[in-house]
């Protein structure tokens, strides 16, 4: 059907006569007829308390519109009350929302969901500018997109720390970009997960010490983020999926660790911390005191310095005895090859290897490292001095260093060492 013929077939709805249609009669303008026209412009005029609405329509049939098919309908507010049966309210809701109203709805939905403006506008249009329906639609779309993005590499993110008197927990929450890592909702999720990590029970180990957490450790736990854009109690995995949907990136809980003590203190340090409890590198260790906690201020002071040392010096082992036999054999073989290349006698080569092994221990063993606050002494001496100060023997019970993205590339290229939790 051509444009002109189609237009003539709609004359009974529009109130004109063929050849000279005249003005469109709004009382005969139904929603059925309107869907066959393209709305070109909508204007509202005010004169005192009276209102006049004008709508310019163009008939179409899949081809380019002709200006000769365009007509204008207009009616005042008194006529609206006479013609409710024609679905004018539905029409106005769908087609005649003013530009300012649409902008306000887009702004409101954007503030509620943090979704991209393109997605917000599409959801509102698909939902006939019903903001509640649009919000539900965005959540559905976001979860589907989040599942599709779950295979993408997420090496950015944040570490979050939670602590009480006898226990500290650090978790790593990853995303794809540092832009998302700075988002307040992402950071709130990370802090909430750290608090939940403190509640995880270590079923395989009843004595104090470190234990590692995986996403499975949180499977049965609930979470309530208590944020205007995302609230209500849900499972941890659902909360992560919802945040991923809002951020438009792969978001995943990668790992965590909890260190506890029964007679001592837990000390922590966060590097590159945008706010308390968050950072990109974390150092955590426990100081054990014979006979229980004494002079807590001294223990906390030195403990904080040692946690900072762990972040800066990157120790891999607590003592020489805890260096793995494989790591030691590998290092010895490398050092021996280097010494043999010098062409010196075998006895000299053995001495060179032993001397370089001591240097290796100073680099990777916490107790043998030079103290970053005073490089004239090592950590063993620091603890000896602390023991004298508090009047009881003090030792490091365990420590751990964690960095955002650490080891992710190592899954493809196994060359980056990671500190041992001891």
N, C-alpha and C positions, 0 to 999 in steps of 0.2 A: 504494500500500500504506500503510495507516494505521500509526501508531506502535506500537500494541499488537500488530497482526498481524505487523509487521516484527520486533518483539522475540520473538514466539513462534517465528518462522521461524529465529531464531538460537539457540534453546535447545539444539539438538544441540552447538553450539560451546561453549556456556556451562555445560553440565552440569546444568541444572536441569530440572524437570518442569513442564508447563503447569498453571497454577492456583496452584502453590506452588513457584516456581523455586528458592528456597533460595539458599545461597551459591554464587557463581560458582566453577567448577572451573578453576583456572589451567592444569591439565594439558591441558585441551581448549580453551584460549583461544589462538587463532591470530591472526596478523597480518591474515588475511583478514577475520575477524570484527571485529577492532578498528577497522578503517577505517570500519565502519558505525556506530560509536559516537562520541560526543563525550566527550573526557576532561575531567571536571569537576574532579577533584583527584587529586593523587598525594602520598602521604605515606610516609615511611620511618621505621620504629621500630627501635631498637637495644636489645638486652638481652644484655649481655655480648658474646660473639662472634657471637651470632645476630642476624639481620636479618629484618625483616618489611616487605614492600612492600604497600601498599594503593592500589588504583586505583578511583575512582568513575567509572562510565560512564553515559551517557544515550543511549538509542537516538534516532535522528532520521530524518525523512523529508522534510525541506524545510520542516516546520512547527515552530512553537514546541514545545520539549520539554515533556513532562509529567513531573512528579516521580514518577509511578507507574512510569515506564519506567526509572528509574535503579537500577542495581545496583552492588554493590561486590565487587571481587575482591581477595583477599589471599593471599599465600604467603610462606613463609620461605626463607632462603638455601639450605637443603638441597634444596628442591624445584627451585630454579633449575638445579642440576646434573643433575637427572633429565630436564629438558624442554628441551634445547638445540634440538630440531628445530622448535620452535614459533616460532623467530625472535625470541625474547625480547630478544636483544641489539640487534637492529635497532629493535624497538619502543622499548626504553629509550633508545636514542640519539636517536630522533626525537621521542618524546613526553615522556620523563621526566627530561630534563636538569633538574637543580635550578635554581632561580632564581639562586643564587650562581654556578653554573657558566656560565649564560647571560650574566650580567653580566660575568664574567671574560672570556668569549670576545668579547663586544662591546667591552670595554675593550682587549683585545689587538689586535683588528682595527682599531679606531679609531687606536691608537698606530702600527700598521704603515702605515696608508693616509691618515690625516687626513681621511677621508671623513666626511660628516655622519652622526650617530648613526642617524637614520632609515634611511639607505641601508645602513649597516653591519648593522643588525638585519634588514632585509629580505633582504639577501644571505645572511646566516647561516641564516635560516629557509628560504630557497629551496634552500640547499645542505645541508639536514639537519644544521646546526650543525657542518659540516666547515669549519674556518677556512681551510684552504688553497684549497678550491674556492670559498669565499666571496670570498677575496682576488682570485682570477682573475676571478670574476664582476664584482666591483667595478671592476676595471681595464677590462673590456669595456664596462660601462655608462658609465664615466667618459669613455672616448674618444668614445663616441657623443654624450654630452652636450656634450663639449668642442667637437665639430664643429658642433653646433647653436648654440652660444653664440659662435662665431667672428665672427658678423656684428655683435655688440653692441659699443657704443662702449667703448673701454678707454683712458681719459685719465689714470688714476693709474699708479703704478709707481715705478720707481727707475732712476737712472743708476748704472752700475758702471764703475770705472776700473781698468785694468791698465797697468803701465809697466815699461820696462827702461831701460838707459842711453841709448839712442838713439831710443826710440819710446814713444809713449803712445797708448792706445786707450780710448775712451769709448763705451758702448752704452746704448741706452734700451730697457728691458723694461717693457711696459705691462700693467696689469690694470685691473679695474673699480673697486676700492675701495682706500683706503689701509690697510685692515685686512689685506688679502692682501699688500700691499707690505711689511708688517712681518713677514710669515711667514718663518721661517728657511729653508725650502726654496725659496721664491721668491727670497730674497736670495742663496742659494747658487747658484741657476741664473744669476742676473744676473752674479755674480762670475766664474763659470765661462765664461760667454759673452764677458766682457771679455778673459779670458786667451786664449780662442780667437781673438778679434779681432786680437790681436798677431801671430798666425800667418798671417793672410790676406795673400797677396801682391798687390801692386798691379801687375797685368799691363799696364795702359795707361800707366803712368807710372814711369819708372826713376829719376827724380831725387827727392831728398828733398822733402817737402812734404805737405800734407794730402790724404787721399782718403776719400771717403764709402763707407760699407758699407750694404748692403741685406740683407734676409733671404736673397736669392739668393747673397750672398757666402759663406754658410755651408753651402750645399747639400751639399757633398761631405765635410763635416767630421764627426767622431765626438766624443762627449762621454761622460764618466763622472762622475756627480755624487758618487759615493762617500758616500751617505747611507743610514742604516738603512731609511728608508722608500722610497727610490728609488735603485737602484744598478745597475751593469752598463753596459757600453758600448753606446751606441745613437746614432742620428743626432740632430743638434741639433733638428730639427723634431719627432721623436718624443719627445725629452726635454721640449720645451715643451708638447706635447700632453698628456703624462703629468702634468706639474705643473698644467696647466689642469684636468685631470680631478680631481685631488686637491683643488684650491682651489675648484672649482665656479664658476669665472669664466672669461671670455675672457682669455687670456694670450697676448701676441704680442711678438716681437722686432721693433721698429719701425725702428731705424736705428742707425748707429754712425759714428764717424770715427776715423781714425788720423793722427797727426802725427809726423813723424820729422825727424831732423837728423843731419848727419855731422860738423859742426864747431860745437858749441855745446851747449846744454842744453835739455831739455824740462821745463817747469814746469806744475804743475797745482794746482787748488784745487777742493774739493768743499764746497758749502754744504748745511746741514741734513743732516749726515752721521751716521746712526745707528751706523755702525761703519766702520773703515778700508776705503776702496775703494767706498763707497756714498754717494749723496747725491741731492738733488733738482735741484740746479743745479751745473753744472761749467764751469770756465774752464780752458782749455788753450792754451799758446803755446810757441813755440820761440824761443830767443835764439841768433842766429848771431854768431860771433866771428871776425874776420879773423885768419888764422894759427892757428886751432884754439883749443881750450879752454884758457883760462888763468884762474887764481884762481877756481876752481869755487865756492868758498864765497860769494863776492860775487855771482857770476852766479845761484846758486840763491836767495840771499836776495832779490835784486831781482826775479828771475823769479817767485818765489812771491807777492810783493806785486803784480806786474803781473797774474798769474792771478786774484788776488782782485779787482783793479780791473776786469778783464773781466767778472766775475760781477756786480759792483755797478753799473758804469757802462753796461753793455749796448752796447758799440760795434758798429756794423754794418760798418764798412770800416776797413782798415788806414791808408790815406793818402787825401788829397783826390783824387789822380789815379785812385784805384780806385773812387770813387763812380760808380755807373752813370749814363749820360747820361739815361736815363728818370727815375731818381729825382731827379736834379739839375733836369731840366726841369720836373718836376711840382712840386717845392718852389719853384722860381723863379716859376712861374705863381701859386701860392698866395700867396707873399709880395708879388708885384706887385699882385694884387687887393686885398690888405689895405692896401697903401700908397696905392693909388689912391682908396680909400674915405676917406682923410684929406683929400682935396681939395687937396693940395699940388702945386706945379709939377712938370713931368716930370723936371727935373734933380734935384730933391730926392727924387722917387720912386725914381730909379735908385740914388741913394746909400743910401736906406733899404733897398732890396732887397739891395744888396751887403753892407751892415752885418748884416742879418738872416741872410744866407747864411753869413757867418763864424760867427754864433751857431749855425747849423744844423750846420756842420762840427764845432764844439766839442762838439756833442751826440752825433754819430754816427760821427765819425772818431777812431780810437784815438790816433793821434799828436797830434791837436789837443785831446784831452780834458784837463781838469784832473785831476791825480793825486789819487786819493781819500785817500792818506796825507798829502798836503801840497798843498792846493789853490792854493798860490801859484805852482806850476810845472805845466807840462804834461808829457805822456809823452815828448815829444821831448827835453825838458830832462833828464828822468830818465835817458834812454839816453845823452845826452851826458856826464852826470856819471859814469855807470857806465863808459863808454869810457875816461875819464880815469883812473878807479880801477884798471882792469885793464890799461891800457896798450895796448889794441887797440880798433878800432872794433866796436861792438856794435849790432845792429839786431834788430827783431822779424821773424823769418822768416815766421811764420804764426800765426794764433790762431783760436779757435773758442769760442763760448759755447753751451751746451745746457741746456735746462730740461725737466723732465718735463711731458708734455702740450702742450708748445709747438707751436703751429701746427695742432693737431687741430681746433679750432674754425675756424681760418683756412681749412680745406678747404670750409667752408660759407659763411664770411664772410671774404673775402680782405682783411683790414685789419691783421693783426698782422705786423709785420716780424720777420724772423729774421736773425741775424748771418751774414755771409758768411765762408766759410772761405777764407782768402787765404794 
